[in-house]
Amino acid sequence: MNLTSLKLPEKLAPYRGVILFAVVLLLSNWFWKYNVFGDEDGSTVTFWGMDISAPFVWMARHAALVSVAILHFLGWNVSLDVHNIFRHDSGFSVQIVWACTGLKQAYIAFCILLFARGPWRKKLWYIPVALLGVYLFNIFRITFIIAAVDKHPEWFHFLHIRLFKYLFYAVIFGLWVIWEEKIAAKKVK
């Protein structure tokens, strides 16, 4: 069954791509939410009872190391310990755990692009490019939040739970729009 060829009422037909985007976003998010579980300290992640912690632990450490390197390059005085806890001189600290890795968002972007219309040959190069975009945005997100909370620790909840959560989905939507409008729709001459 091809999801891009589903019959829709005539009034909804022009919105087929957006509807498919929303359905795949919701289904992939639902699948993740009810099948991937992790503890709060970031050390154990399971999928259907199987321990899948290794890539999450590795990615959390990697994201923390890249972010601290960027912060140091930009002149921020922040330390990072072995538990991925960033500490500011002010005493405020933030820990990077499994849920901070961007792997969920990468999975969602992958699913959306996998089920989007368009040729597989183009998907073979665009999906990795889009995943790189998700990765870079996640590094930016972590770095920005760590920098911002140095002087404004009260902003943490807003930045982490509100602003960047929805900006992440806006980035995924933007990557999908680029796919739909510039790459999948492009006719070969």
MDAnalysis code that builds the backbone (N, CA, C; Angstrom):
import MDAnalysis as mda
import numpy as np

u = mda.Universe.empty(567, n_residues=189, atom_resindex=np.repeat(np.arange(189), 3), trajectory=True)
u.add_TopologyAttr("name", ["N", "CA", "C"] * 189)
u.add_TopologyAttr("resid", np.arange(1, 190))
u.add_TopologyAttr("resname", ["MET", "ASN", "LEU", "THR", "SER", "LEU", "LYS", "LEU", "PRO", "GLU", "LYS", "LEU", "ALA", "PRO", "TYR", "ARG", "GLY", "VAL", "ILE", "LEU", "PHE", "ALA", "VAL", "VAL", "LEU", "LEU", "LEU", "SER", "ASN", "TRP", "PHE", "TRP", "LYS", "TYR", "ASN", "VAL", "PHE", "GLY", "ASP", "GLU", "ASP", "GLY", "SER", "THR", "VAL", "THR", "PHE", "TRP", "GLY", "MET", "ASP", "ILE", "SER", "ALA", "PRO", "PHE", "VAL", "TRP", "MET", "ALA", "ARG", "HIS", "ALA", "ALA", "LEU", "VAL", "SER", "VAL", "ALA", "ILE", "LEU", "HIS", "PHE", "LEU", "GLY", "TRP", "ASN", "VAL", "SER", "LEU", "ASP", "VAL", "HIS", "ASN", "ILE", "PHE", "ARG", "HIS", "ASP", "SER", "GLY", "PHE", "SER", "VAL", "GLN", "ILE", "VAL", "TRP", "ALA", "CYS", "THR", "GLY", "LEU", "LYS", "GLN", "ALA", "TYR", "ILE", "ALA", "PHE", "CYS", "ILE", "LEU", "LEU", "PHE", "ALA", "ARG", "GLY", "PRO", "TRP", "ARG", "LYS", "LYS", "LEU", "TRP", "TYR", "ILE", "PRO", "VAL", "ALA", "LEU", "LEU", "GLY", "VAL", "TYR", "LEU", "PHE", "ASN", "ILE", "PHE", "ARG", "ILE", "THR", "PHE", "ILE", "ILE", "ALA", "ALA", "VAL", "ASP", "LYS", "HIS", "PRO", "GLU", "TRP", "PHE", "HIS", "PHE", "LEU", "HIS", "ILE", "ARG", "LEU", "PHE", "LYS", "TYR", "LEU", "PHE", "TYR", "ALA", "VAL", "ILE", "PHE", "GLY", "LEU", "TRP", "VAL", "ILE", "TRP", "GLU", "GLU", "LYS", "ILE", "ALA", "ALA", "LYS", "LYS", "VAL", "LYS"])
u.atoms.positions = np.array([
    [0.842, -1.184, 0.000],
    [0.000, 0.000, 0.000],
    [0.881, 1.239, 0.000],
    [0.626, 2.148, -0.907],
    [1.379, 3.382, -1.025],
    [0.614, 4.498, -0.318],
    [1.180, 5.034, 0.747],
    [0.500, 6.069, 1.524],
    [0.305, 7.350, 0.744],
    [1.161, 7.632, -0.232],
    [1.043, 8.888, -0.975],
    [-0.073, 8.833, -2.015],
    [-0.641, 7.666, -2.267],
    [-1.709, 7.566, -3.263],
    [-3.072, 7.307, -2.618],
    [-3.206, 7.533, -1.320],
    [-4.489, 7.338, -0.657],
    [-5.533, 8.289, -1.229],
    [-6.745, 7.793, -1.361],
    [-7.848, 8.625, -1.853],
    [-8.300, 9.569, -0.743],
    [-8.431, 10.839, -1.106],
    [-8.924, 11.852, -0.180],
    [-10.095, 12.566, -0.827],
    [-10.995, 13.126, -0.020],
    [-12.051, 13.952, -0.604],
    [-11.426, 15.083, -1.426],
    [-12.132, 15.498, -2.453],
    [-11.608, 16.504, -3.396],
    [-11.106, 17.769, -2.708],
    [-11.809, 18.224, -1.683],
    [-11.404, 19.458, -0.990],
    [-10.085, 19.288, -0.236],
    [-9.774, 18.057, 0.178],
    [-8.541, 17.809, 0.928],
    [-7.366, 17.407, 0.045],
    [-7.631, 17.068, -1.201],
    [-6.580, 16.584, -2.103],
    [-5.378, 17.529, -2.192],
    [-5.561, 18.850, -2.253],
    [-4.385, 19.729, -2.327],
    [-3.515, 19.677, -1.066],
    [-4.061, 19.176, 0.007],
    [-3.337, 19.130, 1.277],
    [-2.816, 17.729, 1.595],
    [-2.782, 16.851, 0.601],
    [-2.372, 15.464, 0.786],
    [-1.013, 15.364, 1.491],
    [-0.037, 16.127, 1.037],
    [1.299, 16.076, 1.624],
    [1.316, 16.505, 3.076],
    [0.618, 17.594, 3.384],
    [0.576, 18.098, 4.760],
    [-0.148, 17.110, 5.667],
    [-1.222, 16.515, 5.156],
    [-1.958, 15.525, 5.938],
    [-1.072, 14.317, 6.204],
    [-0.360, 13.858, 5.183],
    [0.545, 12.727, 5.353],
    [1.652, 13.073, 6.353],
    [2.192, 14.296, 6.249],
    [3.209, 14.753, 7.204],
    [2.670, 14.645, 8.627],
    [1.470, 15.199, 8.854],
    [0.891, 15.204, 10.205],
    [0.611, 13.789, 10.702],
    [0.088, 12.937, 9.844],
    [-0.232, 11.558, 10.254],
    [1.043, 10.801, 10.620],
    [2.073, 10.903, 9.779],
    [3.323, 10.192, 10.070],
    [3.979, 10.774, 11.319],
    [3.941, 12.088, 11.477],
    [4.485, 12.722, 12.692],
    [3.784, 12.175, 13.932],
    [2.478, 12.164, 13.916],
    [1.718, 11.699, 15.083],
    [1.935, 10.212, 15.347],
    [1.914, 9.405, 14.299],
    [2.101, 7.961, 14.485],
    [3.511, 7.619, 14.956],
    [4.515, 8.257, 14.378],
    [5.882, 7.953, 14.804],
    [6.132, 8.451, 16.229],
    [5.564, 9.603, 16.570],
    [5.683, 10.115, 17.937],
    [4.967, 9.182, 18.911],
    [3.777, 8.731, 18.556],
    [3.019, 7.809, 19.407],
    [3.784, 6.499, 19.584],
    [4.314, 5.952, 18.489],
    [5.066, 4.699, 18.565],
    [6.248, 4.847, 19.517],
    [6.975, 5.959, 19.390],
    [8.133, 6.199, 20.265],
    [7.684, 6.305, 21.717],
    [6.662, 7.115, 21.947],
    [6.209, 7.388, 23.314],
    [5.804, 6.126, 24.063],
    [5.218, 5.177, 23.364],
    [4.712, 3.978, 24.027],
    [5.611, 2.753, 23.878],
    [6.788, 2.919, 23.278],
    [7.674, 1.782, 23.103],
    [9.113, 2.015, 23.549],
    [9.520, 3.263, 23.663],
    [10.882, 3.592, 24.087],
    [10.781, 4.254, 25.461],
    [11.441, 3.646, 26.449],
    [11.360, 4.153, 27.813],
    [12.757, 4.367, 28.373],
    [12.905, 5.438, 29.136],
    [14.188, 5.710, 29.761],
    [14.009, 6.266, 31.150],
    [15.019, 6.078, 31.969],
    [14.960, 6.617, 33.320],
    [15.451, 8.058, 33.318],
    [15.188, 8.751, 34.404],
    [15.501, 10.173, 34.486],
    [16.989, 10.482, 34.524],
    [17.805, 9.573, 35.045],
    [19.231, 9.890, 35.128],
    [19.963, 9.617, 33.819],
    [19.266, 9.089, 32.844],
    [19.834, 8.957, 31.522],
    [20.693, 7.744, 31.275],
    [20.633, 6.742, 32.137],
    [21.536, 5.612, 31.946],
    [20.882, 4.376, 31.327],
    [19.568, 4.241, 31.392],
    [18.909, 3.053, 30.858],
    [17.773, 3.450, 29.925],
    [17.803, 2.888, 28.720],
    [16.743, 3.094, 27.739],
    [16.346, 1.723, 27.222],
    [15.040, 1.480, 27.155],
    [14.566, 0.176, 26.683],
    [13.569, 0.330, 25.552],
    [13.522, -0.706, 24.721],
    [12.561, -0.810, 23.629],
    [11.986, -2.215, 23.709],
    [10.709, -2.324, 24.002],
    [10.036, -3.610, 24.190],
    [10.792, -4.484, 25.184],
    [11.314, -3.866, 26.220],
    [12.020, -4.594, 27.263],
    [13.488, -4.852, 26.997],
    [13.949, -4.576, 25.788],
    [15.368, -4.779, 25.456],
    [16.155, -3.512, 25.779],
    [17.326, -3.691, 26.345],
    [18.180, -2.555, 26.678],
    [18.830, -2.015, 25.402],
    [18.479, -0.776, 25.055],
    [19.061, -0.123, 23.880],
    [19.802, 1.147, 24.308],
    [20.344, 1.132, 25.492],
    [20.961, 2.322, 26.086],
    [22.213, 2.806, 25.364],
    [22.997, 1.898, 24.820],
    [24.323, 2.258, 24.304],
    [24.321, 3.438, 23.338],
    [23.496, 3.462, 22.292],
    [23.560, 4.617, 21.386],
    [23.107, 5.922, 22.049],
    [22.188, 5.824, 23.000],
    [21.715, 7.015, 23.688],
    [22.780, 7.566, 24.634],
    [23.439, 6.680, 25.364],
    [24.511, 7.098, 26.274],
    [25.646, 7.720, 25.462],
    [26.016, 7.066, 24.355],
    [27.085, 7.592, 23.505],
    [26.712, 8.957, 22.946],
    [25.477, 9.077, 22.434],
    [25.056, 10.329, 21.811],
    [24.916, 11.449, 22.839],
    [24.461, 11.139, 24.042],
    [24.366, 12.159, 25.091],
    [25.752, 12.696, 25.420],
    [26.725, 11.792, 25.533],
    [28.104, 12.221, 25.819],
    [28.679, 13.025, 24.660],
    [28.449, 12.534, 23.458],
    [28.940, 13.236, 22.270],
    [28.362, 14.656, 22.191],
    [27.045, 14.773, 22.355],
    [26.399, 16.091, 22.288],
    [26.934, 17.010, 23.384],
    [27.161, 16.470, 24.568],
    [27.700, 17.270, 25.672],
    [29.124, 17.733, 25.348],
    [29.958, 16.846, 24.825],
    [31.345, 17.203, 24.499],
    [31.417, 18.238, 23.383],
    [30.590, 18.076, 22.362],
    [30.583, 19.052, 21.267],
    [30.089, 20.406, 21.781],
    [29.047, 20.386, 22.583],
    [28.490, 21.638, 23.106],
    [29.471, 22.359, 24.016],
    [30.156, 21.630, 24.899],
    [31.121, 22.282, 25.787],
    [32.297, 22.834, 24.982],
    [32.692, 22.139, 23.926],
    [33.775, 22.638, 23.071],
    [33.362, 23.947, 22.397],
    [32.138, 24.003, 21.905],
    [31.633, 25.237, 21.275],
    [31.570, 26.363, 22.301],
    [31.040, 26.055, 23.486],
    [30.946, 27.077, 24.535],
    [32.320, 27.602, 24.926],
    [33.288, 26.721, 25.081],
    [34.649, 27.163, 25.413],
    [35.233, 28.000, 24.290],
    [35.010, 27.608, 23.053],
    [35.480, 28.376, 21.897],
    [34.883, 29.785, 21.901],
    [33.607, 29.876, 22.303],
    [32.928, 31.178, 22.335],
    [33.239, 31.980, 23.597],
    [34.038, 31.399, 24.499],
    [34.472, 32.135, 25.681],
    [33.658, 31.911, 26.946],
    [32.757, 30.956, 26.954],
    [31.958, 30.673, 28.150],
    [32.783, 29.851, 29.132],
    [32.666, 30.205, 30.402],
    [33.349, 29.457, 31.456],
    [32.354, 28.463, 32.051],
    [32.328, 27.278, 31.485],
    [31.417, 26.228, 31.925],
    [32.219, 24.930, 31.983],
    [31.903, 24.109, 32.980],
    [32.602, 22.830, 33.084],
    [31.620, 21.694, 32.791],
    [32.185, 20.563, 32.400],
    [31.392, 19.380, 32.090],
    [32.001, 18.208, 32.830],
    [31.172, 17.483, 33.607],
    [31.717, 16.328, 34.329],
    [31.400, 15.030, 33.590],
    [31.810, 13.922, 34.155],
    [31.652, 12.623, 33.489],
    [30.200, 12.167, 33.389],
    [29.307, 12.799, 34.112],
    [27.881, 12.447, 34.063],
    [27.106, 13.388, 33.154],
    [27.821, 14.086, 32.279],
    [27.225, 15.040, 31.331],
    [26.518, 16.199, 32.025],
    [27.041, 16.609, 33.157],
    [26.462, 17.742, 33.872],
    [27.307, 18.981, 33.599],
    [26.655, 19.978, 32.997],
    [27.285, 21.276, 32.777],
    [27.131, 22.097, 34.052],
    [28.214, 22.719, 34.498],
    [28.165, 23.556, 35.699],
    [28.694, 24.943, 35.365],
    [27.911, 25.938, 35.776],
    [28.318, 27.331, 35.627],
    [28.913, 27.815, 36.943],
    [29.699, 28.873, 36.877],
    [30.269, 29.473, 38.087],
    [29.178, 29.917, 39.054],
    [28.009, 30.232, 38.532],
    [26.882, 30.673, 39.359],
    [26.332, 29.534, 40.219],
    [26.733, 28.295, 39.901],
    [26.229, 27.141, 40.642],
    [25.110, 26.421, 39.919],
    [24.542, 27.043, 38.882],
    [23.460, 26.395, 38.135],
    [24.049, 25.293, 37.267],
    [23.351, 24.159, 37.212],
    [23.846, 23.035, 36.415],
    [22.716, 22.435, 35.590],
    [23.117, 21.813, 34.488],
    [22.183, 21.157, 33.575],
    [22.810, 19.837, 33.140],
    [22.015, 18.768, 33.153],
    [22.514, 17.463, 32.725],
    [21.941, 17.092, 31.358],
    [22.794, 16.556, 30.506],
    [22.370, 16.040, 29.210],
    [22.100, 14.545, 29.394],
    [20.838, 14.148, 29.201],
    [20.435, 12.748, 29.375],
    [20.001, 12.174, 28.033],
    [19.562, 10.940, 28.041],
    [19.207, 10.230, 26.811],
    [18.177, 10.976, 25.973],
    [17.231, 11.643, 26.618],
    [16.178, 12.342, 25.884],
    [16.680, 13.623, 25.211],
    [17.892, 14.052, 25.539],
    [18.479, 15.260, 24.953],
    [19.278, 14.981, 23.685],
    [19.327, 13.739, 23.265],
    [20.219, 13.354, 22.174],
    [19.744, 13.776, 20.793],
    [18.452, 14.033, 20.638],
    [17.905, 14.336, 19.320],
    [17.601, 13.084, 18.511],
    [17.819, 11.913, 19.108],
    [17.555, 10.669, 18.375],
    [16.066, 10.477, 18.088],
    [15.207, 10.915, 19.006],
    [13.767, 10.815, 18.755],
    [13.386, 11.691, 17.565],
    [13.896, 12.902, 17.540],
    [13.575, 13.816, 16.452],
    [14.150, 13.306, 15.127],
    [15.332, 12.703, 15.180],
    [15.924, 12.120, 13.972],
    [15.054, 10.967, 13.463],
    [14.557, 10.150, 14.385],
    [13.663, 9.046, 14.020],
    [12.386, 9.579, 13.370],
    [11.808, 10.617, 13.948],
    [10.575, 11.190, 13.396],
    [10.838, 11.779, 12.012],
    [11.929, 12.536, 11.859],
    [12.269, 13.111, 10.551],
    [12.490, 11.993, 9.530],
    [13.182, 10.941, 9.937],
    [13.420, 9.791, 9.054],
    [12.094, 9.194, 8.587],
    [11.167, 8.968, 9.514],
    [9.867, 8.377, 9.161],
    [9.095, 9.288, 8.203],
    [9.085, 10.579, 8.486],
    [8.347, 11.522, 7.637],
    [8.905, 11.511, 6.222],
    [10.213, 11.564, 6.093],
    [10.817, 11.589, 4.759],
    [10.718, 10.228, 4.066],
    [10.766, 9.168, 4.827],
    [10.634, 7.830, 4.259],
    [9.268, 7.658, 3.592],
    [8.214, 8.167, 4.221],
    [6.863, 8.008, 3.696],
    [6.414, 9.157, 2.798],
    [7.242, 10.173, 2.631],
    [6.898, 11.292, 1.748],
    [6.955, 10.835, 0.296],
    [6.241, 11.548, -0.551],
    [6.303, 11.224, -1.980],
    [7.688, 11.568, -2.497],
    [8.038, 10.980, -3.598],
    [9.310, 11.321, -4.218],
    [10.151, 10.101, -4.510],
    [11.134, 10.277, -5.362],
    [11.961, 9.144, -5.793],
    [12.931, 8.672, -4.719],
    [13.093, 7.364, -4.646],
    [13.984, 6.764, -3.652],
    [15.426, 7.196, -3.863],
    [15.830, 7.367, -5.109],
    [17.205, 7.767, -5.395],
    [17.538, 9.099, -4.725],
    [16.596, 10.018, -4.738],
    [16.815, 11.307, -4.078],
    [16.729, 11.165, -2.557],
    [15.861, 10.274, -2.097],
    [15.754, 10.047, -0.652],
    [17.058, 9.493, -0.083],
    [17.784, 8.722, -0.878],
    [19.034, 8.122, -0.406],
    [20.076, 9.164, -0.014],
    [20.036, 10.336, -0.622],
    [20.971, 11.383, -0.214],
    [20.297, 12.429, 0.674],
    [18.991, 12.679, 0.473],
    [18.358, 13.746, 1.249],
    [18.104, 13.345, 2.697],
    [17.724, 12.118, 2.934],
    [17.467, 11.704, 4.319],
    [18.721, 11.866, 5.179],
    [19.906, 11.419, 4.758],
    [21.105, 11.682, 5.577],
    [21.394, 13.174, 5.758],
    [21.142, 13.978, 4.727],
    [21.344, 15.431, 4.847],
    [20.368, 16.001, 5.883],
    [19.122, 15.556, 5.841],
    [18.122, 16.020, 6.811],
    [18.493, 15.591, 8.229],
    [18.996, 14.364, 8.384],
    [19.409, 13.899, 9.710],
    [20.593, 14.715, 10.223],
    [21.483, 15.116, 9.332],
    [22.569, 16.016, 9.722],
    [21.999, 17.351, 10.191],
    [20.984, 17.852, 9.514],
    [20.322, 19.090, 9.937],
    [19.702, 18.963, 11.323],
    [19.073, 17.834, 11.598],
    [18.491, 17.577, 12.925],
    [19.601, 17.549, 13.976],
    [20.680, 16.869, 13.667],
    [21.834, 16.785, 14.582],
    [22.388, 18.187, 14.881],
    [22.617, 18.982, 13.842],
    [23.182, 20.325, 14.037],
    [22.246, 21.207, 14.842],
    [20.947, 21.104, 14.576],
    [20.000, 21.898, 15.360],
    [20.019, 21.471, 16.823],
    [20.143, 20.175, 17.080],
    [20.186, 19.699, 18.461],
    [21.423, 20.229, 19.182],
    [22.568, 20.234, 18.509],
    [23.789, 20.786, 19.115],
    [23.593, 22.271, 19.391],
    [23.006, 22.989, 18.437],
    [22.714, 24.416, 18.649],
    [21.789, 24.595, 19.850],
    [20.738, 23.775, 19.923],
    [19.754, 23.858, 21.015],
    [20.422, 23.678, 22.369],
    [21.212, 22.623, 22.510],
    [21.885, 22.355, 23.780],
    [22.844, 23.487, 24.126],
    [23.649, 23.900, 23.170],
    [24.630, 24.955, 23.395],
    [23.950, 26.259, 23.793],
    [22.890, 26.615, 23.092],
    [22.176, 27.859, 23.388],
    [21.570, 27.827, 24.782],
    [20.920, 26.729, 25.118],
    [20.286, 26.633, 26.440],
    [21.334, 26.721, 27.550],
    [22.437, 25.995, 27.403],
    [23.494, 26.024, 28.421],
    [24.037, 27.444, 28.574],
    [24.261, 28.133, 27.462],
    [24.770, 29.504, 27.522],
    [23.747, 30.441, 28.162],
    [22.501, 30.328, 27.762],
    [21.459, 31.255, 28.244],
    [21.201, 31.115, 29.738],
    [21.253, 29.894, 30.262],
    [20.911, 29.710, 31.670],
    [22.027, 30.141, 32.613],
    [23.194, 30.467, 32.075],
    [24.265, 30.978, 32.922],
    [23.822, 32.264, 33.615],
    [23.270, 33.175, 32.863],
    [22.818, 34.458, 33.417],
    [21.331, 34.453, 33.766],
    [20.582, 33.533, 33.186],
    [19.123, 33.501, 33.394],
    [18.649, 32.068, 33.652],
    [18.973, 31.494, 34.810],
    [18.569, 30.106, 35.078],
    [17.056, 29.905, 35.060],
    [16.309, 30.957, 35.305],
    [14.850, 30.848, 35.301],
    [14.303, 30.614, 33.881],
    [15.106, 30.812, 32.866],
    [14.684, 30.589, 31.488],
    [14.725, 29.118, 31.093],
    [15.368, 28.277, 31.893],
    [15.581, 26.885, 31.494],
    [14.286, 26.189, 31.084],
    [13.297, 26.240, 31.937],
    [12.043, 25.532, 31.641],
    [11.438, 26.026, 30.326],
    [11.360, 27.328, 30.151],
    [10.785, 27.885, 28.929],
    [11.580, 27.449, 27.694],
    [12.894, 27.596, 27.753],
    [13.724, 27.243, 26.594],
    [13.670, 25.750, 26.284],
    [13.791, 24.930, 27.319],
    [13.880, 23.485, 27.123],
    [12.533, 22.848, 26.810],
    [11.528, 23.170, 27.575],
    [10.221, 22.509, 27.445],
    [9.317, 23.187, 26.425],
    [9.436, 24.471, 26.281],
    [8.528, 25.190, 25.388],
    [9.182, 25.532, 24.042],
    [10.077, 26.489, 24.049],
    [10.594, 27.059, 22.806],
    [11.272, 26.034, 21.910],
    [12.321, 25.383, 22.400],
    [13.094, 24.507, 21.533],
    [12.381, 23.208, 21.192],
    [11.467, 22.780, 22.028],
    [10.679, 21.586, 21.698],
    [9.899, 21.837, 20.412],
    [9.260, 22.998, 20.317],
    [8.454, 23.300, 19.143],
    [9.305, 23.774, 17.972],
    [10.425, 24.423, 18.258],
    [11.339, 24.780, 17.173],
    [11.896, 23.527, 16.502],
    [12.122, 22.480, 17.290],
    [12.608, 21.219, 16.715],
    [11.614, 20.699, 15.680],
    [10.333, 20.733, 16.015],
    [9.321, 20.281, 15.065],
    [9.213, 21.235, 13.875],
    [9.456, 22.517, 14.082],
    [9.482, 23.473, 12.970],
    [10.647, 23.167, 12.031],
    [11.792, 22.790, 12.585],
    [12.943, 22.408, 11.761],
    [12.595, 21.175, 10.931],
    [11.984, 20.179, 11.549],
    [11.586, 18.968, 10.828],
    [10.594, 19.317, 9.726],
    [9.640, 20.185, 10.044],
    [8.671, 20.627, 9.033],
    [9.392, 21.342, 7.895],
    [10.343, 22.207, 8.223],
    [11.109, 22.918, 7.196],
    [11.885, 21.966, 6.299],
    [12.484, 20.950, 6.882],
    [13.203, 19.957, 6.085],
    [12.249, 19.216, 5.153],
    [11.052, 18.928, 5.641],
    [10.052, 18.269, 4.812],
    [9.581, 19.200, 3.691],
    [9.384, 20.485, 3.999],
    [8.962, 21.452, 2.973],
    [10.020, 21.543, 1.876],
    [11.283, 21.606, 2.262],
    [12.359, 21.624, 1.261],
    [12.270, 20.383, 0.379],
    [12.059, 19.241, 1.002],
    [11.909, 17.997, 0.244],
    [10.737, 18.099, -0.734],
    [9.585, 18.474, -0.237],
    [8.371, 18.525, -1.051],
    [8.450, 19.554, -2.167],
    [8.906, 20.752, -1.843],
    [8.852, 21.863, -2.788],
    [10.058, 21.955, -3.709],
    [11.224, 21.594, -3.228],
    [12.441, 21.808, -4.012],
    [13.030, 20.534, -4.605],
    [12.830, 19.406, -3.942],
    [13.539, 18.206, -4.385],
    [12.586, 17.187, -4.998],
    [11.552, 16.783, -4.278],
    [10.640, 15.762, -4.794],
    [9.840, 16.285, -5.987],
    [9.470, 17.564, -5.960],
    [8.638, 18.126, -7.017],
    [9.440, 18.536, -8.236],
    [10.746, 18.598, -8.124],
    [11.611, 19.037, -9.220],
    [11.566, 18.026, -10.366],
    [11.275, 18.509, -11.539],
    [11.212, 17.646, -12.720],
    [12.575, 17.587, -13.391],
    [12.952, 16.403, -13.821],
    [14.199, 16.224, -14.546],
    [13.990, 16.705, -15.982],
    [14.912, 17.539, -16.478],
    [14.782, 18.082, -17.842],
    [15.522, 17.263, -18.839],
])
